[in-house]
């Protein structure tokens, strides 16, 4: 590892837990794994937590490269990273650094904890490889601050799965034109396709906006509302939905309170849309609309067989075991938002508690732990994935790939309420999913603008 034009990346443990194959993400640059990181992976791999699987994948990836006929000297010097189909630009080297055998420089951090050992490793490498650039990569914010304070010149977050730089530019699922839409366009071709009226509008009349499939189009001074169904270089085709029609949608006795809820309910009730992503502030109606639509589709329209509700909770794997009862009973404390929603939907019944129990049985509502989703194939179901802003991109992929034929997945989350230690609004799996699926014909994304829970909740969202 003598080339000065190549950077040297020192990886923290949390990078490999966030993305087990992160060693392939640095192209022509070299990667060093401190021995302390291997020890942390070893202590994590046998835990009864979802993260232990990522630790095992990372260890196997390292073993595939370093576990062959390589000598200890070669491992210290660096072994060439093999090219992979999805990582064709990889040409750097991978090595293990024995940080326990090094007498660190005066002024380094006390070596009594693992974070300090990794920081000291980066400091040591920065000194012996000068003027080559050494970069410490960690998703721990506090560790990045400590590293900079200790004298490491380059400290970075790992963001290979970051698709946007600012969450303000995240696709909202709709585009609002100023004025009257029909007053600003001409040469519109209209035809009838079954039950739908489809308009073909020249793109030159719609400005420079980059439209995508199933995006809703509205204006601020008329009843116009459309949904994009196809696009070419010159034209945009959209189904005429009508604002008034959307506001009169009904699911399990629930009507939209604003146009954003109307668009969401329109997508939720469409059997041709298999993935619906609902984002927005607390109190905008994400969970209520998802559950109302699920009950409508399962009980009234009989398009699906059951409802499966799941969510991610940071401490779920450690805490679920000691709770009494079955898996569903253990999950109840974390899915209280769903049971609260069911109570709201039946609050006007003669016996609300009896109605909730009856509907849970009739709709076959199942509460499942996200830890036990891997390996399953879910058929003919409505799956509600709540609070998915706390999921990573790889966890999102794990969930979506469980969905079999005839299944609708409803994902909801609020990017302002991320609890995960290593995620931000731009690196959340929810953000990743919105950007990846925004041009997929089987998905729709709606940002529910506005708080409708209460006047108090609306004021708190705006001013706190």
N, C-alpha and C positions, 0 to 999 in steps of 0.2 A: 504494500500500500504506500507507494512512494510518489504517485503522481500528484503534483501540486494543483492541477486543474480540476481534480475531482474532490468533491466534498466528502467529509467523513461524518456519518450520521450515527449518533449514539442513541439507542432506543430505550425508553423506560418501559417497565412492565405493562403499564396501562395501555400503551400503544398496541401491544400484541394481544391484549384482552379485547380491545376495541375492534381490531382488525387482525386476526391471527396470521394472515399472509402479508402483513405490512412490509416484510423484508423485501418483497418484490416491487415496492412502490417507488423506489428511489433511482430508477433508470440506470445511468452510467456511474452513479456514485456508490461509495462503499458503505457498508453497514457494520457496526460493532454492537454486540450484545454483551454487556457486563455479566460476570458470573453471578452477581447478586440477582439479576433479572431471572436467570435460570432457577435459582433457589426459590424465588417468589413464585414462579410458575409451578415448581414442584410442590410447594405447599398448598397451592390453589387447586391443582388438578384432581384431587381426591375429595374435595368438599362436595357437599350435597347442595350445590348451587348451579344455576344455569351457566355462570361464568366459568365453571370448571371445564365445561366442554370446549370453550374457546382456548383455555390454557392447554388442553390436550392437543388441539389442532395445531396450535403454535409450536408445541414441542415436537410433534411429528414432522412439521414443515422444516424445523431446524435439523432434525435427525436425518431427513431425506437428503439434505445437502452435506452435512458434516459427518454423518454416521457411516459412510462408506469406507473405502480403503485410504483414508486420510490419516496422516501422522499428526501428533500433537503440534509439531512445528508448523505444519501446513495450516492447521486451524488457527494458530496464533497469527500467522502471516496473512491469512485470508484465502478462502476457497471461492472460486468463481461461481456466481449465482447462475443456475441454469435458466435458459429462456423457456418461457411457457407461452401457450397459445394466446392467453389473455394478457401476458406481460412480455411482449415481443421486444421491447426496447431495453430490457434489463441486460447490463453488461458489467455491473460492479462486482465486488467481492464481499463475502460475509466472514466475520471472524468472531471468536469468543475472547473477551479480555479478562484475565485472571486478577480481578481487582483486589482480592484478599492477599495477594503476594507482593503488592506494591507499597513501598513506603511513600505516602503522599506528601506533597510539598507543604512547607510551612505556610500557614494561613488557610489551609483547606478546612472544610467543616468537620466537626467531630464525627468519627466514623462509627457511632453507636446505633445508627439506624440506616435502613436500606436506601432511603432517598438521598441521604448524605453521601453514602458510598457511591451511588451512581453519579451524583454531581461531582464528587472528587475524581471519579474516573474521567469524566469529560474535561475537567481542569487539567488533569495529568496529560491526557491526549492532546489537548490544546497546546500545552507547553512543548511536548516532544515532537509534535508534527508541525510546529510553526515553520513557514507562514501558511500552511495548508488550513483551509476553513474546517473547523470542527463544529458540528451542530448537535445540540442536545434536543431530542424530540420527546415531549411528554404532554399528556392531556391533563395533567394536574396543574391547575392555575397557581397554587401556592408554591409548588416546586419550581415553576418557571420563574417566579419572583425570587426565590432563594438562589436559584442558579445565576440569575443576573446579578444579584447582590454579591455572590461569591466570586464573580469575575469572568464568567463564561460569556463570550462575546455574542454567540448566536444561540438563542433558545427559541424553539418553535413548537406550535401545536401541530398535531397530525390531522390533516384535513383532506385526505385523498377522496373522501366521499362528500365533500362540500361542493354543491352545484351552483350556489349563489353566494354573493358576498354580503348582501344586506337583505334581511327578512322582509323589508318594506317592498322589495321587488318580487316577492313570492306570488305566484299565480293565484288569483282570487276566485277563478271559476266563472267570472262574469266581467263584462265590459260595459260601462255606462257612457252613452253618447250625450253630448250637451244639446239641448233644444229638442225639436221634433225629428225623429229619425227619418220619417218619410219625406220631410221637406228638404233633406240634404242628399237624397239619392234619386236617380232616374234610371231609365232603361232596365227596370226590374222585370225579370221573367218569373211568372207564377204558374204553378201547376198543382194538380191534386194527385196525391199518392196515397191511396187507401183512405184512412181517416185523417190524414195530415195535409195541410197546405204548406207547400215548399216554395220558398223564394230563392231565386238566383240573382245575386247582387254583384255588380262589378267591384273589384277590390279598390279600384282607383277612386271610388267615392267614399271609401271607409277610412282614409288616412293611412298612417304608417304602422298601425297596430298589428302585432303578430298573432293572429287568431289561431285557435286550436280546437280540436274536436270536442263536442259536447260543452263548449263554452256558451254561456248565456249572454245575450245582447239585450240591453234595455236602454231607455232614454229617460230624461227627467221631466218630460212635459206631455206625454201621451200614453196610450194604453199599449204601446208596442213592447213586445218581448219575443225573442226568437232564440233558438238553440242551434248551434253550428252542427251540421251533419257531414259536410265534406268541404274540401277546398282545393282549388287549383291555383296556378300562377296568376290567373286573371279573374276568377270568380269565387264567390263564397256562397254555399248553399246552406240555408237554415230553415228549420221547421218553425212555423208561426205558432207560438204558444199563447200569447196574449196575457197581459198583466192581470186583467180581471179574472181570467180563467185560472191562473195559478193561485190567486188569492182565495178561490173557491174550492181548491182541493180539500179533501177531508180524509183523515186516516185515524181510525179508532176514536172518532169524536173530536179530533184535534184539527183546527183550521189555522192556516198561517196568519201570523200577526203582522208580517211585513213581506215585501217582495223577496227578500233574501230567504226567508223561511219557505216562501212559495216555490222558489227555484229548487231549494233543497228537497222539499217534499215531492216535487215533480220528478226529480232524479231518483229519489228513494223508491217511488212506486213504479218506476219503469223497469219491467223485467229484463229488458235488453242491456241494462247497465249493471255490470257485475260488481264493480267497485265504486263505492261512494265515499269521498273523503270530506268530512265536515270539520272546518276549523272556525275559530272565533273566540271572543272573550267569554269569561265565565258568565253564565246567565243568558246566553243568546239562544238556547233551546236545542243544543246538539243532541244531548241524551234523550230528551223528551221526543223529538222528532224521530230519532232512530228507533226507539222502542215502539212508538205509535205506528210507524210504517211497518216494522217487523210483525206486530200483531195483526195489522190489516192484511199483510201478504200471507201470513200463515193461517190465521183463524178464519178470516172472512173470504179471502180469494183462494185459499188452499193451493197456493203456488209452491209452497215449501213445506217440509215436514216438521221442522223444529227450529227453535231459536237457541243459539249458543252464545253466551256472554262471557267475555274474558277481558283481562287487563293486565298490565305489567305493574308490579309493585317492587321497589328495590329490595325490601327485606323479605319478600314473599317466601323464598325457599327456606329461610331459617325459621320463620315464624309460623308457617302453616302446620307444621307437624304436631305441635303440642295442643292445637285447638281440638275440641271434641267434635265427633261426628264424621260424616262422610266427606268426600272431596268438596261437594257442593256446599255443605254446611260450613266447612272450613273457609271457603271462599266468601261467605256472606259478609263478613266485616268489610272486605275490600270492595264489594259490589253493592254497598248500601245505596249508592246513587241510582242504581237500577231498581232496587226495591222501592225507594222513595218515588221514583218515576211511575212505577206501577200503581202506587197508592194515589198519586195525583190523577192518573188516568181513570181511577174508579172512585174518586172521592165523593161523587154524587149518588153512588149506589146505596141501596137500603142497608146492605151489609158489606162495607168496603173490604174488610179483612177476608170475608168469605169469597168475595169476587176475585181478589188477588190470588188466593189459593187455587180457586177454580180455573182461572186463566193460566196460571203457571203450569197447571197439569194439562189443560186443553191444548195450549200452544207448545207444550213439551219444552219449556224453558230450562236450559241447563247452564249452571255456572261451572266453568272449567278454569283450571290453573294454566297459565301460559307455559309453565314448565313441562306440562305433559302433552303439549300440542305437537312436538316434533315426532315425525314418523306417521302421523295420522293422515287420513284422506277423508275430508269432510264432504258429504254428498247431500244435495237437496236441503240445504239449511240456510238460514239467515244468521250470519256471524257478526256480532257487534264487538269490535275491539275498541274499548274505551281508554281514555288517557294515554294515547299512543305517542304523545310528544316525548315520553320517557324511553322510547325504544330506539335502538341504534338501527342503522341501515340494514345490517345483517339480520337482526331480529325481525325487522319488517319483512325481509325476504323469506325468512323461515315461516312466518305466519301466512303470507300470501301463497306460497307454494303448497300449503296444506289444503287449499281450496279445490274441491273436485267439481264434477259436473253438476250444474243446477244449483250452485251455491252463490249467494250474494254476500259480499263482505262490506260492512259499514265501519269505517275508521273515524274516530273523532278525537280531537285534542285541542289544547290551548297552548300555543308556543310561549305564552307568558308565564306558564306554571310548570316549568321543567324542574324536576326534583333530582335528576341524575347528576352525579358528581362531574362527569366528563362530557356532558352534552350542553350545547348552546342552541339558540334558536336556529342558527344556520347549519349546525351539524346534526340536528335531530333527525331521526329516521322519518318523522312526519314530513319535514321539509323535503327530504330526499325523495319520498314517495310522491309528493305533490308534483315535483319537477319531472320525475321519471315517467309518470303516468298521465301527464296533462294532454298528450296527443294520442292516447290509446282510445280506440272507439268504444271499448267496454267499460270506461271509467268516467266519472264526473267529480269535480271538486267544487265545493261551495264554501266561501267565507261568509259566515253569518254575521253581518254587520249590525251592531246594535244589541243592547241588553234589554231583554223583555221579562226578566225574572221579577223585578220589582223596581220601584222608583229609587229605593235605597241602594240596591245593587248597581243600578245604572250610575248613580252619583259616585259610588265608590270606585267603579271601574274607570270613570273619567278623571277623578280628582285625587285618588290615592296612589 
